[in-house]
Amino acid sequence: MQKSREDYLETILILSKRLPELHAVDIANELKYAKPSITRALNILKASGYLKIDNNNHIKLTKKGLIKAEAIYERHQFITKFWLLNGISPEAAERDACLIEHDISAETFAFIKTFVLAREKDK
């Protein structure tokens, strides 16, 4: 899956937790993208089975979309924590986690997750 589509799914997941009803404009505002770009991406994600858009234009992740979005968000969270635990500034940790979360191998992510969980357990 393309990085931009993963970013959309992650954003939809995060916004869904904050907002009772999610619309394309909410995603556009969060990502600071033009609404036509959002609409195009949402239609692709809908056609791929990752989300549903009801008659009131409310956006919801499907089970497939939720599983994918949660996996992306988990990678983001653990990679950010990994950088923070190793002395990287919060701004750089967040920025770099966004870049790495899309391309990291399962093996490397498993290492990072184990490392972070062990460090958190030691606290």
Secondary structure, 3 states (H helix, E strand, C coil): CCHHHHHHHHHHHHHHHHCCCCCHHHHHHHHCCCHHHHHHHHHHHHHCCCEEECCCCCEEECHHHHHHHHHHHHHHHHHHHHHHHCCCCHHHHHHHHHHHCCCCCHHHHHHHHHHHHHHHHHC
